[in-house]
Amino acid sequence: MKNESDRRSALPGLSRVALWGLKLLDVTCLLAVAVLPLAWFFDPVVVRAGGLRLSISWTYKPILAAAGLIALRWVWRGGLKRHGASFLPASRLFRMGCLAVLPTFLLLVGLEGLARWVGIQPVEAVPIVVTGKEAPTEPAGRNMRGDPELLYEFEPHAQWEGMEINRHGFRTRDFAVPKATGMVRVMCLGDSCTAQGNPPYSDRLHALLQAEPPDGRPWEAFNMGVHGYSVLQGLRQFQRYGPVYQPDVVTIFFGWNDHWLSTRPDRQRMGVRMHPASAALVGGLQKKRLYAWLASVLERGPGEAASSRREVVRVPLPDYREALKELIREIRAVGAVPIVLTAPRDRLHDMLVRYHHAESPAEGERRHDAYVEATRQVAAEEEAALLDLARLFDEGRYEKVFMGDGIHFREAGLQHIASALDRTLRELAAEEGFPSRGKE
């Protein structure tokens, strides 16, 4: 019986070359098998270079390529075996690699096929922002422009309810960037209750501060409220513009749009700024039906029936609390003082049901009162100044405050809010430790 060296020397020169070719083929097959899960996960692959966008869809090409290479290896190995060739660890490595990768890959492909068969749809992908300011991802409304992180914002210089949007994209008076030396700046964040009015309560507050500054420094106020914004959009908005606009005081007025009904919560609709590699991973997950099923199971409440189209609130109450806390902390991080406002209401109109904001006016009122109470609790927990407009207006001291929807304000209501903020600012300005950046 010939030993290994005898058999090797007995091999024709061509067969010895073929033996080394088999080793190379082993490595190639192993790489093809390893690439299978990646090609399945990242399908299609999108390549961007400058203004060029190239999309490559793999479909079944990687599977066919791996199968073809394995078949070629089998034929090749059989031919060498007939010449009495033996095989080095490359063949064992190939078998071990296949056993490590293929069972898991086939299981995932099978589960994905099952999810497709039962009708599970992929998650509607959120816009993942990776660098710079990307193109709009959602259709913008009247005089609005799309934004992947905020969903939308005002179009600068457009007209909105009889008032021009300023050059920065807000429904308010124009203001300088950077701010003037020595100026104390009040930034008003909020939804349509902040954005509304001609002028809005922020600009009425500005007039009061200009006429009689709370201390020896010049003061100003401006409006950053946008119709339809939730506290999550307000948080993103402040993260983008807060450090640039250098506020000393920031007022926070949210709590309506957060509990309106939607097919998807805001956090699933809004883009997230992340590293390109992380964005590719998230994008790959969102295309898989198996991921959509797992996400629906995790998000479903105890005992809740499965439904792919159930309506949810835009910002669930726990998320509202956390986002409000984060916003307060972000404001303090830039050296400004937060003032939290509760959102007052009158009796709500049944148009909320027609707009699919709530199941009924009574349910809308119940939800809103819960969000108002959460706003009070967060302000207390974070030791932030609270202007409790809900309690103030509920006391009945003011008449003709609300419009017919029970949400937005008449002219008198806007003036009351400006006056209440003016009083609060004067109290804060008299306290020791009030931000002194405006003195610089």
LINVEN-V386783 format. One record per residue. N is the residue number from 1. RES is the residue in three letters. SS is DSSP state (A for helix, B for strand, O for the rest). Layout:
BEGIN
n->[N	N]
res->[RES	RES]
ss->[SS	SS]
END
This chain:
BEGIN
n->[1	2	3	4	5	6	7	8	9	10	11	12	13	14	15	16	17	18	19	20	21	22	23	24	25	26	27	28	29	30	31	32	33	34	35	36	37	38	39	40	41	42	43	44	45	46	47	48	49	50	51	52	53	54	55	56	57	58	59	60	61	62	63	64	65	66	67	68	69	70	71	72	73	74	75	76	77	78	79	80	81	82	83	84	85	86	87	88	89	90	91	92	93	94	95	96	97	98	99	100	101	102	103	104	105	106	107	108	109	110	111	112	113	114	115	116	117	118	119	120	121	122	123	124	125	126	127	128	129	130	131	132	133	134	135	136	137	138	139	140	141	142	143	144	145	146	147	148	149	150	151	152	153	154	155	156	157	158	159	160	161	162	163	164	165	166	167	168	169	170	171	172	173	174	175	176	177	178	179	180	181	182	183	184	185	186	187	188	189	190	191	192	193	194	195	196	197	198	199	200	201	202	203	204	205	206	207	208	209	210	211	212	213	214	215	216	217	218	219	220	221	222	223	224	225	226	227	228	229	230	231	232	233	234	235	236	237	238	239	240	241	242	243	244	245	246	247	248	249	250	251	252	253	254	255	256	257	258	259	260	261	262	263	264	265	266	267	268	269	270	271	272	273	274	275	276	277	278	279	280	281	282	283	284	285	286	287	288	289	290	291	292	293	294	295	296	297	298	299	300	301	302	303	304	305	306	307	308	309	310	311	312	313	314	315	316	317	318	319	320	321	322	323	324	325	326	327	328	329	330	331	332	333	334	335	336	337	338	339	340	341	342	343	344	345	346	347	348	349	350	351	352	353	354	355	356	357	358	359	360	361	362	363	364	365	366	367	368	369	370	371	372	373	374	375	376	377	378	379	380	381	382	383	384	385	386	387	388	389	390	391	392	393	394	395	396	397	398	399	400	401	402	403	404	405	406	407	408	409	410	411	412	413	414	415	416	417	418	419	420	421	422	423	424	425	426	427	428	429	430	431	432	433	434	435	436	437	438	439	440]
res->[MET	LYS	ASN	GLU	SER	ASP	ARG	ARG	SER	ALA	LEU	PRO	GLY	LEU	SER	ARG	VAL	ALA	LEU	TRP	GLY	LEU	LYS	LEU	LEU	ASP	VAL	THR	CYS	LEU	LEU	ALA	VAL	ALA	VAL	LEU	PRO	LEU	ALA	TRP	PHE	PHE	ASP	PRO	VAL	VAL	VAL	ARG	ALA	GLY	GLY	LEU	ARG	LEU	SER	ILE	SER	TRP	THR	TYR	LYS	PRO	ILE	LEU	ALA	ALA	ALA	GLY	LEU	ILE	ALA	LEU	ARG	TRP	VAL	TRP	ARG	GLY	GLY	LEU	LYS	ARG	HIS	GLY	ALA	SER	PHE	LEU	PRO	ALA	SER	ARG	LEU	PHE	ARG	MET	GLY	CYS	LEU	ALA	VAL	LEU	PRO	THR	PHE	LEU	LEU	LEU	VAL	GLY	LEU	GLU	GLY	LEU	ALA	ARG	TRP	VAL	GLY	ILE	GLN	PRO	VAL	GLU	ALA	VAL	PRO	ILE	VAL	VAL	THR	GLY	LYS	GLU	ALA	PRO	THR	GLU	PRO	ALA	GLY	ARG	ASN	MET	ARG	GLY	ASP	PRO	GLU	LEU	LEU	TYR	GLU	PHE	GLU	PRO	HIS	ALA	GLN	TRP	GLU	GLY	MET	GLU	ILE	ASN	ARG	HIS	GLY	PHE	ARG	THR	ARG	ASP	PHE	ALA	VAL	PRO	LYS	ALA	THR	GLY	MET	VAL	ARG	VAL	MET	CYS	LEU	GLY	ASP	SER	CYS	THR	ALA	GLN	GLY	ASN	PRO	PRO	TYR	SER	ASP	ARG	LEU	HIS	ALA	LEU	LEU	GLN	ALA	GLU	PRO	PRO	ASP	GLY	ARG	PRO	TRP	GLU	ALA	PHE	ASN	MET	GLY	VAL	HIS	GLY	TYR	SER	VAL	LEU	GLN	GLY	LEU	ARG	GLN	PHE	GLN	ARG	TYR	GLY	PRO	VAL	TYR	GLN	PRO	ASP	VAL	VAL	THR	ILE	PHE	PHE	GLY	TRP	ASN	ASP	HIS	TRP	LEU	SER	THR	ARG	PRO	ASP	ARG	GLN	ARG	MET	GLY	VAL	ARG	MET	HIS	PRO	ALA	SER	ALA	ALA	LEU	VAL	GLY	GLY	LEU	GLN	LYS	LYS	ARG	LEU	TYR	ALA	TRP	LEU	ALA	SER	VAL	LEU	GLU	ARG	GLY	PRO	GLY	GLU	ALA	ALA	SER	SER	ARG	ARG	GLU	VAL	VAL	ARG	VAL	PRO	LEU	PRO	ASP	TYR	ARG	GLU	ALA	LEU	LYS	GLU	LEU	ILE	ARG	GLU	ILE	ARG	ALA	VAL	GLY	ALA	VAL	PRO	ILE	VAL	LEU	THR	ALA	PRO	ARG	ASP	ARG	LEU	HIS	ASP	MET	LEU	VAL	ARG	TYR	HIS	HIS	ALA	GLU	SER	PRO	ALA	GLU	GLY	GLU	ARG	ARG	HIS	ASP	ALA	TYR	VAL	GLU	ALA	THR	ARG	GLN	VAL	ALA	ALA	GLU	GLU	GLU	ALA	ALA	LEU	LEU	ASP	LEU	ALA	ARG	LEU	PHE	ASP	GLU	GLY	ARG	TYR	GLU	LYS	VAL	PHE	MET	GLY	ASP	GLY	ILE	HIS	PHE	ARG	GLU	ALA	GLY	LEU	GLN	HIS	ILE	ALA	SER	ALA	LEU	ASP	ARG	THR	LEU	ARG	GLU	LEU	ALA	ALA	GLU	GLU	GLY	PHE	PRO	SER	ARG	GLY	LYS	GLU]
ss->[O	O	O	A	A	A	A	A	A	A	O	O	A	A	A	A	A	A	A	A	A	A	A	A	A	A	A	A	A	A	A	A	A	A	A	A	A	A	A	A	A	O	O	O	B	B	B	B	B	O	O	B	B	B	B	B	O	O	O	O	A	A	A	A	A	A	A	A	A	A	A	A	A	A	A	A	A	A	A	A	A	A	O	O	O	O	O	O	A	A	A	A	A	A	A	A	A	A	A	A	A	A	A	A	A	A	A	A	A	A	A	A	A	A	A	A	A	O	O	O	O	O	O	O	O	O	O	B	B	O	O	O	O	O	O	O	O	O	O	O	O	O	O	B	B	B	B	O	O	O	B	B	B	B	O	O	O	O	B	B	O	O	B	B	O	O	O	O	O	O	O	O	O	O	O	O	O	O	O	O	O	O	O	B	B	B	B	B	B	B	O	A	A	A	A	O	O	O	O	O	A	A	A	A	A	A	A	A	A	A	A	O	O	O	O	O	O	O	B	B	B	B	B	O	O	O	O	O	O	O	A	A	A	A	A	A	A	A	A	A	A	A	A	A	A	O	O	O	B	B	B	B	B	O	O	O	A	A	A	O	B	B	O	O	O	A	A	A	A	O	O	B	B	O	O	A	A	A	A	A	A	A	A	A	A	A	O	O	A	A	A	A	A	A	A	A	A	A	A	O	O	O	O	O	O	O	O	O	O	O	O	B	B	O	O	O	A	A	A	A	A	A	A	A	A	A	A	A	A	A	A	A	A	O	O	O	B	B	B	B	B	O	O	O	O	O	O	O	O	O	A	A	A	A	O	O	O	O	O	O	A	A	A	A	A	A	A	A	A	A	A	A	A	A	A	A	A	A	A	A	A	O	O	O	B	B	B	O	A	A	A	A	A	A	O	O	O	O	O	O	O	B	O	O	O	O	O	O	B	O	A	A	A	A	A	A	A	A	A	A	A	A	A	A	A	A	A	A	A	O	O	O	O	O	O	O	A	A	A	O]
END
